[in-house]
Amino acid sequence: MSTLIDGKALAAKLRGELKEKVAEFKRTKGEIGLAVVLVGEDPASQVYVRNKIKACEEVGIRSYSYHLPAETSQSDVEALIDELVVSEKIDGILVQLPLPKHLDERKILRRIPHTKDVDGFCAENVGNLAMNRETIVACTPFGVMKMLEAYGIDPKGKSAVVLGRSNIVGKPMAMLLVNADATVTVCHSKTQNLKEVCAAADILVVAIGKAKFVTADMVKEGAVVIDVGMDRDENGKLCGDVDFENVKDKASYITPVPGGVGPMTITMLLYNTYIAASRR
């Protein structure tokens, strides 16, 4: 029987610790501020933004919410970002993705300096991660590493497979595991013999956005399985990229969906904002 990695409980514990750190920071140095920019009316994005603002309140970080109409021009979004960059009240800037199609996402994100890039997406932060230097790390992979640490799972010397190569999860996840001395393979849609590669992994991290894609025959007996997916099954029920029911008895540790990686992502965003303020 596998051990369930409880991301919800771990996130609550970390937020409790962070609340104390934020309170001490505010006592000696002042407020910590996170600006959240939402453009348009995407329902999922609105839910994410509300959750982030609520989480900020929970730990004592002040949030500044900017909700712009979907038709807002590129120049107006960039002007807002430029204002936030120079504001002394703002320690972190988060632009909720995806943006409306007429906006150039890359140009907008490029205006955020690495010191306020609490998503960990900018070239300098990614470059620092690649060179194993102290930096702000993308929230979801950062959360996964915290989960492994909390459950005493040391990647050192282990064979790790990351299924997915996105800039948000797959690539930074692979770099973090390399930095933790794992031997890492990154798989994607062009990978040959995918089942065999995954089945050789001691640690399998799945982030491809395909409901129940990873089946029991793709998992090594006793592997650690981290499911980053957030999908809907054939009945519309929330599920991950891993066929949880059939994989859970084969894995030594596994994350559920929901209640696994998800709660850790917003927690690490708060943590990154605190780090940015500390380096102010």
C-alpha positions as CSV (number, residue, x, y, z in Angstrom):
1,M,0.0,0.0,0.0
2,S,1.4,3.4,-1.0
3,T,1.8,6.4,1.2
4,L,-0.4,9.4,0.2
5,I,1.5,12.6,-0.1
6,D,-0.9,15.1,1.5
7,G,-0.3,18.4,-0.3
8,K,-3.2,20.1,1.5
9,A,-1.9,19.4,5.0
10,L,1.7,20.3,4.0
11,A,0.6,23.5,2.4
12,A,-1.3,24.4,5.6
13,K,1.8,23.7,7.7
14,L,4.0,25.8,5.5
15,R,1.5,28.7,5.4
16,G,1.4,28.7,9.2
17,E,5.2,29.0,9.3
18,L,5.2,31.6,6.6
19,K,2.6,33.7,8.5
20,E,5.0,34.0,11.4
21,K,7.8,35.0,9.1
22,V,5.7,37.6,7.4
23,A,4.5,39.0,10.8
24,E,8.1,39.4,11.9
25,F,9.1,41.1,8.6
26,K,6.2,43.5,8.9
27,R,7.2,44.3,12.5
28,T,10.7,45.3,11.4
29,K,10.5,46.3,7.7
30,G,6.9,47.0,6.7
31,E,4.3,45.5,4.4
32,I,4.9,42.8,1.8
33,G,2.9,43.5,-1.4
34,L,1.9,41.2,-4.3
35,A,0.3,42.7,-7.4
36,V,-2.0,40.3,-9.4
37,V,-2.9,41.4,-12.9
38,L,-5.9,39.7,-14.7
39,V,-6.9,40.7,-18.2
40,G,-10.3,39.5,-19.4
41,E,-13.1,37.3,-18.1
42,D,-11.6,33.8,-18.2
43,P,-13.6,31.9,-15.5
44,A,-10.7,29.6,-14.5
45,S,-8.3,32.6,-14.3
46,Q,-10.8,34.5,-12.1
47,V,-11.0,31.5,-9.7
48,Y,-7.2,31.3,-9.5
49,V,-6.9,35.0,-8.8
50,R,-9.5,34.8,-6.0
51,N,-7.6,31.9,-4.5
52,K,-4.3,33.8,-4.6
53,I,-5.8,36.9,-3.0
54,K,-7.4,34.8,-0.3
55,A,-4.1,33.0,0.4
56,C,-2.3,36.4,0.7
57,E,-4.8,37.5,3.3
58,E,-4.2,34.2,5.2
59,V,-0.5,34.8,5.7
60,G,-0.5,38.6,6.0
61,I,0.8,39.6,2.6
62,R,-1.0,42.6,1.1
63,S,-2.5,41.9,-2.4
64,Y,-3.2,44.5,-5.0
65,S,-5.6,43.3,-7.7
66,Y,-5.8,44.8,-11.2
67,H,-8.6,43.4,-13.3
68,L,-8.5,44.9,-16.8
69,P,-11.1,44.4,-19.6
70,A,-10.4,41.8,-22.3
71,E,-10.0,44.5,-25.0
72,T,-7.2,46.3,-23.0
73,S,-4.4,47.2,-25.4
74,Q,-0.8,46.0,-25.3
75,S,0.5,49.4,-24.4
76,D,-2.0,49.8,-21.5
77,V,-1.0,46.5,-20.0
78,E,2.7,47.3,-20.4
79,A,2.1,50.8,-18.8
80,L,0.5,49.1,-15.8
81,I,3.4,46.7,-15.4
82,D,5.9,49.5,-15.6
83,E,4.1,51.3,-12.8
84,L,4.2,48.2,-10.6
85,V,7.9,47.7,-11.3
86,V,8.8,51.1,-9.9
87,S,6.3,51.0,-7.0
88,E,8.0,50.5,-3.6
89,K,4.8,48.9,-2.3
90,I,5.0,46.0,-4.7
91,D,7.5,43.1,-4.0
92,G,6.1,40.7,-6.5
93,I,4.2,40.9,-9.8
94,L,2.0,38.1,-11.2
95,V,0.3,38.3,-14.6
96,Q,-2.4,35.6,-14.7
97,L,-2.1,33.5,-17.8
98,P,-3.5,32.9,-20.4
99,L,-3.8,36.5,-21.7
100,P,-6.3,37.4,-24.5
101,K,-5.0,36.4,-27.9
102,H,-4.3,40.0,-29.1
103,L,-1.7,40.5,-26.4
104,D,2.0,39.5,-26.7
105,E,2.5,37.5,-23.5
106,R,6.3,37.3,-23.9
107,K,6.7,41.0,-24.2
108,I,4.5,41.7,-21.2
109,L,6.3,39.2,-19.0
110,R,9.7,40.5,-20.1
111,R,8.9,43.8,-18.5
112,I,8.9,42.2,-15.0
113,P,12.4,42.3,-13.5
114,H,13.8,39.1,-12.0
115,T,13.6,40.7,-8.5
116,K,9.8,40.9,-8.7
117,D,9.2,37.8,-10.9
118,V,7.5,35.7,-8.2
119,D,6.4,33.1,-10.9
120,G,10.0,32.3,-11.6
121,F,9.5,32.5,-15.3
122,C,11.9,35.2,-16.5
123,A,15.1,34.4,-18.3
124,E,17.4,35.4,-15.5
125,N,15.7,33.3,-12.9
126,V,15.5,30.3,-15.2
127,G,19.2,30.8,-16.1
128,N,20.1,31.0,-12.4
129,L,18.2,27.7,-11.8
130,A,20.0,26.1,-14.7
131,M,23.4,27.1,-13.1
132,N,22.2,26.0,-9.6
133,R,22.4,29.5,-8.2
134,E,20.1,30.9,-5.5
135,T,17.0,32.2,-7.3
136,I,13.2,32.4,-7.4
137,V,11.9,29.1,-8.8
138,A,8.6,28.4,-10.6
139,C,6.0,27.7,-8.0
140,T,4.7,24.2,-9.0
141,P,8.2,22.5,-9.3
142,F,9.3,24.3,-6.1
143,G,6.2,22.8,-4.4
144,V,7.0,19.3,-5.6
145,M,10.6,19.6,-4.2
146,K,9.1,20.7,-0.8
147,M,6.8,17.6,-0.9
148,L,9.7,15.3,-1.5
149,E,11.7,16.9,1.3
150,A,8.8,16.7,3.7
151,Y,8.3,13.0,3.1
152,G,12.0,12.2,3.3
153,I,12.4,11.3,-0.4
154,D,15.9,12.2,-1.4
155,P,16.4,12.3,-5.3
156,K,20.1,11.9,-5.0
157,G,21.3,9.0,-7.2
158,K,17.7,8.1,-8.2
159,S,16.4,7.8,-11.7
160,A,13.8,10.5,-12.2
161,V,11.5,10.9,-15.2
162,V,9.7,14.1,-15.9
163,L,6.8,13.6,-18.3
164,G,6.2,17.0,-20.0
165,R,8.5,19.8,-21.1
166,S,6.6,23.0,-20.5
167,N,8.4,26.1,-19.4
168,I,6.1,26.3,-16.3
169,V,6.5,22.8,-14.9
170,G,8.5,20.3,-17.0
171,K,11.8,22.1,-17.7
172,P,12.2,23.8,-14.2
173,M,11.2,20.5,-12.6
174,A,13.9,18.6,-14.5
175,M,16.5,21.3,-13.5
176,L,15.6,21.1,-9.8
177,L,15.9,17.3,-9.8
178,V,19.3,17.6,-11.6
179,N,20.4,20.1,-9.0
180,A,19.3,17.6,-6.3
181,D,21.7,15.0,-7.9
182,A,19.0,12.8,-9.6
183,T,19.6,11.3,-13.0
184,V,16.9,12.9,-15.1
185,T,15.1,12.0,-18.3
186,V,12.6,14.4,-19.8
187,C,9.8,12.8,-21.9
188,H,7.4,14.4,-24.3
189,S,5.1,13.7,-27.3
190,K,8.1,12.7,-29.5
191,T,9.6,10.3,-27.0
192,Q,10.0,6.7,-28.2
193,N,9.4,3.7,-25.9
194,L,7.6,6.0,-23.5
195,K,6.1,3.2,-21.4
196,E,9.5,1.6,-20.9
197,V,11.2,4.9,-20.0
198,C,8.6,5.8,-17.4
199,A,8.6,2.2,-16.0
200,A,12.3,2.6,-15.2
201,A,11.8,5.7,-13.0
202,D,12.3,5.8,-9.2
203,I,10.6,9.2,-9.2
204,L,8.0,9.9,-11.9
205,V,6.6,13.4,-12.2
206,V,3.7,13.8,-14.7
207,A,2.6,17.1,-16.1
208,I,1.1,16.7,-19.6
209,G,-2.6,17.6,-19.1
210,K,-4.1,14.3,-20.3
211,A,-6.6,12.6,-17.9
212,K,-5.4,9.3,-16.5
213,F,-2.7,9.0,-19.1
214,V,-0.2,7.2,-16.9
215,T,-1.4,3.6,-16.3
216,A,-0.1,1.0,-13.9
217,D,2.1,-0.7,-16.6
218,M,4.1,2.6,-16.9
219,V,5.0,2.7,-13.2
220,K,7.8,0.8,-11.5
221,E,7.0,-1.2,-8.4
222,G,7.8,1.1,-5.4
223,A,8.2,4.3,-7.5
224,V,7.4,7.8,-6.2
225,V,4.6,9.2,-8.4
226,I,3.9,13.0,-8.5
227,D,0.8,13.9,-10.4
228,V,0.8,17.6,-11.5
229,G,-2.2,17.2,-13.8
230,M,-5.6,18.8,-13.3
231,D,-8.1,17.3,-15.6
232,R,-11.7,16.0,-15.9
233,D,-12.5,12.4,-16.5
234,E,-15.3,11.0,-18.7
235,N,-17.8,11.8,-15.9
236,G,-16.6,15.3,-15.5
237,K,-14.9,14.5,-12.2
238,L,-11.7,16.2,-11.3
239,C,-8.7,13.9,-11.8
240,G,-5.0,14.0,-12.6
241,D,-2.7,12.7,-15.4
242,V,-2.2,9.5,-13.5
243,D,-4.7,6.6,-13.3
244,F,-4.7,6.9,-9.5
245,E,-6.9,4.0,-8.6
246,N,-4.8,1.5,-10.6
247,V,-1.4,3.0,-9.8
248,K,-1.7,3.8,-6.0
249,D,-1.0,0.2,-4.9
250,K,2.1,-0.1,-7.1
251,A,3.7,3.2,-6.0
252,S,5.5,3.7,-2.7
253,Y,4.4,7.3,-2.5
254,I,1.7,9.1,-4.7
255,T,0.0,12.5,-4.8
256,P,-3.8,12.6,-5.1
257,V,-5.8,15.0,-7.3
258,P,-7.2,17.1,-5.9
259,G,-5.3,17.7,-2.6
260,G,-1.8,16.9,-3.9
261,V,0.4,19.3,-5.8
262,G,-2.3,22.0,-6.3
263,P,-2.4,23.5,-2.8
264,M,1.4,23.7,-2.8
265,T,1.6,25.9,-5.9
266,I,-0.1,28.9,-4.4
267,T,1.8,28.3,-1.1
268,M,5.1,28.6,-3.0
269,L,3.9,31.7,-4.7
270,L,3.5,33.3,-1.3
271,Y,6.9,32.0,-0.3
272,N,8.4,33.5,-3.4
273,T,6.8,36.8,-2.6
274,Y,8.3,36.7,0.9
275,I,11.7,35.9,-0.6
276,A,11.5,38.8,-3.0
277,A,10.6,41.2,-0.1
278,S,13.5,39.8,1.9
279,R,15.9,40.7,-0.9
280,R,14.4,44.1,-1.4
